[in-house]
Amino acid sequence: MTHVPQHLHEAFPAQTALIARLKADDAEFQDLAEQFDALDQAIHHADAGDDPASDGRIEGLKKERLALLDTIAAYLAAKS
């Protein structure tokens, strides 16, 4: 199954306004968002076969993305 790229506002639909504000004004959150986008794109390219990777590597990337989503969720909770 091919991975469909995801955006933070899709992962946290109730916090779209906060995400937009933090992306504009918060350097730490900007870094987290960029890390998320990079991981998500890497997973998409690996799943699509554009960037061949072992199943273990893809699973590792997915686990890393989930951990980052947990970090982002905690960051959003602290800022709301």
SULJOCOR-V626519 format. One record per residue. N is the residue number from 1. PHI is phi in whole degrees, 0 to 359 (* if undefined). PSI is psi in degrees with one decimal (NA if undefined). OMEGA is omega in degrees with one decimal (none if undefined). Layout:
BEGIN
n->N phi->PHI psi->PSI omega->OMEGA
n->N phi->PHI psi->PSI omega->OMEGA
END
This chain:
BEGIN
n->1 phi->* psi->132.2 omega->-178.5
n->2 phi->277 psi->135.3 omega->178.9
n->3 phi->288 psi->134.8 omega->174.8
n->4 phi->261 psi->122.7 omega->-179.7
n->5 phi->306 psi->143.9 omega->-177.0
n->6 phi->238 psi->145.6 omega->176.1
n->7 phi->252 psi->154.5 omega->-177.8
n->8 phi->302 psi->-38.1 omega->-179.0
n->9 phi->293 psi->-21.0 omega->174.4
n->10 phi->281 psi->-33.0 omega->178.3
n->11 phi->286 psi->-31.0 omega->-178.1
n->12 phi->229 psi->67.7 omega->-173.7
n->13 phi->297 psi->-27.3 omega->-179.7
n->14 phi->284 psi->-10.0 omega->-175.8
n->15 phi->240 psi->29.0 omega->-178.0
n->16 phi->302 psi->-45.0 omega->-178.8
n->17 phi->295 psi->-42.7 omega->178.5
n->18 phi->297 psi->-42.6 omega->178.6
n->19 phi->299 psi->-45.1 omega->179.7
n->20 phi->298 psi->-42.3 omega->179.9
n->21 phi->295 psi->-45.0 omega->-178.7
n->22 phi->293 psi->-36.4 omega->176.7
n->23 phi->297 psi->-31.4 omega->-179.0
n->24 phi->276 psi->-32.6 omega->-168.0
n->25 phi->239 psi->-7.8 omega->-170.7
n->26 phi->236 psi->108.4 omega->-176.0
n->27 phi->298 psi->-38.3 omega->-179.8
n->28 phi->295 psi->-42.9 omega->178.5
n->29 phi->292 psi->-36.8 omega->176.7
n->30 phi->302 psi->-41.4 omega->178.2
n->31 phi->295 psi->-43.7 omega->177.8
n->32 phi->299 psi->-43.5 omega->179.9
n->33 phi->296 psi->-41.0 omega->178.2
n->34 phi->295 psi->-40.4 omega->176.5
n->35 phi->299 psi->-42.9 omega->179.0
n->36 phi->298 psi->-48.3 omega->-179.4
n->37 phi->300 psi->-41.7 omega->-179.7
n->38 phi->295 psi->-44.7 omega->178.2
n->39 phi->296 psi->-43.8 omega->-178.9
n->40 phi->298 psi->-42.5 omega->178.0
n->41 phi->294 psi->-40.2 omega->178.3
n->42 phi->299 psi->-41.6 omega->178.4
n->43 phi->295 psi->-44.5 omega->179.7
n->44 phi->300 psi->-47.7 omega->-178.7
n->45 phi->294 psi->-37.9 omega->178.9
n->46 phi->292 psi->-44.9 omega->179.3
n->47 phi->296 psi->-35.5 omega->-178.7
n->48 phi->281 psi->-10.8 omega->-179.4
n->49 phi->86 psi->3.0 omega->178.1
n->50 phi->291 psi->-31.9 omega->179.9
n->51 phi->229 psi->88.9 omega->-175.1
n->52 phi->306 psi->131.9 omega->178.7
n->53 phi->213 psi->151.2 omega->177.3
n->54 phi->291 psi->160.5 omega->177.2
n->55 phi->300 psi->-36.5 omega->178.6
n->56 phi->296 psi->-40.1 omega->178.7
n->57 phi->294 psi->-42.8 omega->179.3
n->58 phi->297 psi->-44.0 omega->178.8
n->59 phi->297 psi->-38.5 omega->176.8
n->60 phi->298 psi->-42.4 omega->177.6
n->61 phi->297 psi->-41.2 omega->180.0
n->62 phi->295 psi->-40.5 omega->177.4
n->63 phi->295 psi->-39.1 omega->177.9
n->64 phi->296 psi->-40.9 omega->178.7
n->65 phi->295 psi->-41.6 omega->178.4
n->66 phi->297 psi->-41.4 omega->177.2
n->67 phi->297 psi->-39.6 omega->178.4
n->68 phi->294 psi->-38.4 omega->175.8
n->69 phi->298 psi->-38.3 omega->175.9
n->70 phi->297 psi->-42.0 omega->178.2
n->71 phi->297 psi->-44.5 omega->-179.9
n->72 phi->295 psi->-41.1 omega->178.2
n->73 phi->300 psi->-43.4 omega->178.8
n->74 phi->294 psi->-39.2 omega->179.2
n->75 phi->296 psi->-45.3 omega->178.9
n->76 phi->297 psi->-40.8 omega->178.9
n->77 phi->297 psi->-37.9 omega->-179.8
n->78 phi->289 psi->-27.8 omega->-177.0
n->79 phi->267 psi->-10.4 omega->-177.9
n->80 phi->269 psi->NA omega->none
END
